[in-house]
Amino acid sequence: MRQTSVCRRFFRGNINSMLRRSAMSLVCVFFLICVSFGQNAEERLAPGTILVASEKLSDPNFAETVVLITHHDPDGGTMGVVLNRPTETTLAKAFPRLHANADLVYDGGPVGPDAVQALLRSATKPDTAEHIVGDLYSVIRKVLLEKSISDHVPGSKFRVYLGYVGWGPGQLENEVRLGAWTTVHGIKYVFDSNPDSLWDRLNRESHSQVAHRGTVSSQRPHATMEACRCTEPVSWRY
């Protein structure tokens, strides 16, 4: 009897110890998952990342938009341009003295509507251009912008944007975690030949990513704009 009692106490002690270790392991795993998700949200954001607005994002500034991140600094903020909002204004009309072609000017975002910049694909880095990713560059200097327009660089490699979008430090990361945006990668989307349908196509693609990630938020997705401590495009008129 005495041996049986000892065995029972020993058995219960081992079971309790195993349960405590299992509970601690689950807590650690949950913590690591949370940390990993937060890091992934930040790792996905970089120059060249493309943001696809959630279909629940009703803010007219961002509804059904596809945004290219042109600058990202965790301490300074994020800047980008909307890729899928061509205007009815041609380069020839916007820049009459440059003898430009009939390619359309794009609405890059609600911030700084007079700020002019361009996206350019080039095998070599153009002088004064800012590298984004791969062979993609941001053009914000007037001399290079005018030269590219005058040289009639085709729309498959060069597009001009008026205005931009911007987020303060940490703001975009939080919006991604809340589900306001999903991310995709691919320079091919920047100069897509059918920008009017770009959001629909990428939204379908992003749905599969969200389902795989299993991200659920109880908060309604939203997006706001704050000051970004970045190098802003130069404002000038023609």
N, C-alpha and C positions, 0 to 999 in steps of 0.2 A: 504493500500500500504506500509506504513511504517513497519507494522508487517511482511508483506511478504518479504520485503528486509532484515529485521533482521533475519528471518528464513533461507533465502537463504545463508546469510553470515555465520550463525551458521552451516548450513549443509555443506557448502564448507570447513569450518574450521575443522569440524570433519572428513570429507573425507581425507583432506590433512594430518591430524594428523595420521589417520589410515594407509595411504600409507607410511608415514615416518617410523612408527613403523614396518610395514611389511617389508620394505626394510632393516631396521636395523636387524630384526630377520633373514632374509635370509643371510645377511652378517655374522652374528654370527654362524648360522648353517653351512655355508660353511667353516668358520674358524675352527670350532670344528671338521668337517669331515677331513680337512687337517691335523690337529694336531693328531687326532685319527689314521689316516693312518700312519703317521710317527711313532707314538708310537707302533702301531701294528707291523710295520716292525722290530722294536727293540725287542718287546716282543716275537716275533716268533723265535728269534735267541738266542740259549742257548745250553750248552753242551747236546748232544743227539738229537738235531735238524738235520734233513736230508735235504740237498739241492739238488734240481733236476735242472740241467742246462737247460736253454731255448734251444729249437731246433734252434734258430737263433744265438746261441753263437758259433762262428766259431773258436775261439782260440783253437788250438790243445791240449793245456794243460787242457782245461776244456770241450771240445766238448763232448756231450752225457755222461757226468759224473754224478755220484751220490756221494755226499760228506757227510760224517758224521762230524759234529762239535764236536771236543773233548775238546776244550777250547774256552771260549768267555769272553772277558773283554772289555766293551765299551772304557776304557781308555788305554788298553794294546794291543788290537787286537784279532784276531781270528785264531785258528788253526784247522785243520781237516785232514781226510784221504779220498782218493778216494776209494769207496767200490766196484766198478764194473770193475776193471782192473786187473784181474789175469795175472800173468806172466807165462812163460813156465818152470820156475825154481821151483823145489820141495824143501821142507824143508830139505829133506835128502841130496840134492846136496848143498844147501846153508849152512847147518850146519852139515857137515859130521861126526865130532867127537861126536855129541850128539845122534847118532843113531836115527835120526828123521824119521817121516813117510813120505808118498808121497804126503801130502797136498801141494797145491801151495802157493808160496809167492806172495803177491799182490803189485802192483805199487801204492804206497800211494800218490804220487804227485811229482811235479818237484823240490820241495825245499829239499835240503839235501838228495840227493839220497843214501847216505851211512848211513843215520839215520834209525835205526831199532826200530820199536815199534810194539806192538800187541794189539788187542782187545780181551777181555776175559769176558765171562759171568760166574759169581760165586755167589752162594747163600750167601756167607760171604765175607767180604772185605779181599782180600789177602794183606799181608804185602808189603809195598812199591808201591802198585798199586794206581792209581789215579781214583777216582770215576767220572763217566760221567753222568749216569742216570740209575735209576732202579738197575738192577743187572749187569750192564755193566761197565767195568773198562778198563782203559788204562794202558798198561804195557810198561814202558820205562827203567826199571832197569834190568841190565844184568842178575843178579842172578835169578830173578823171570821168566824172559823170557826163560832162558836156562832150568829151572826146568819144565816149562810148555811144552816146546818142547820135553824134555827127557821123560816126563810122557805121551806123546802121547795124549794130550788133543784133543778131536775130533774137526774137522773143524766147526761143528755146534755151538761150544762154544769158539773157539780160532782161530784167524787168524793173520798172521805176515805181516807187511807192510814195504816196503822200500821207504823212502821219505814221504813228507807230503805237504799240501797246507797251505798258510798263507795270512792273510790280515792285513793291518794296521788299527789303530783306525778309526772307522766310515766308512771304505771303503766297507765292505760287506753290511752294512745297505743301503748304497747308491745303490749298485748293485741290491739289492732286490727290492728297490723302482723303479729302471729303468726296472725291468722285466728280468734281467739276470738269476735270480734264483727263483724258487718257493720252498716252504717248506712243508715237511710232517713229521710225527712222527711215530715211531714204531721200537723197537729193532729188531723185526723179519726181517726187511730189511737188518740189518747189516750182518747177517750170511745167507743170502739168498742162496738157493741151486743152483740157476741158475743166477749168476751175469751178464752173457752176455746179458740177456734179461731184467735186472732190470730197466735200464733207460727207455726202451720202455714202460714198464708197469707203472712206476711211472709218466712218461711224460703224458700218457693218463689220469691218475688220477689228475695230476696237472692242466690239461686243464680245468677241471670242476671247480677247485678252482679259476682259473683266471677269468673264465666267471662269476662266482658268485660274485667275488670281483669287476669286472668291471674295472680292472686296464689297462690304456692305456698310453703308453709313446711314444713321438715323437723321442726319441733317440734310436739308435741301441744298444741292449744289449751287454755289453762287460765285461770282467773281467780282472783284473790285480793283480799282487802280490806285496805286500809291506812288509817291516819288521814288524814282530809281536813281541811285547815285552812279550813273553810267555816262559814257560819252554820247551825248545826244546828237542826232543828225542836225546839220546846219540848216537854219531856216532862211530861205531866200525866195524871191519871186521873179517871174519873167514878165 
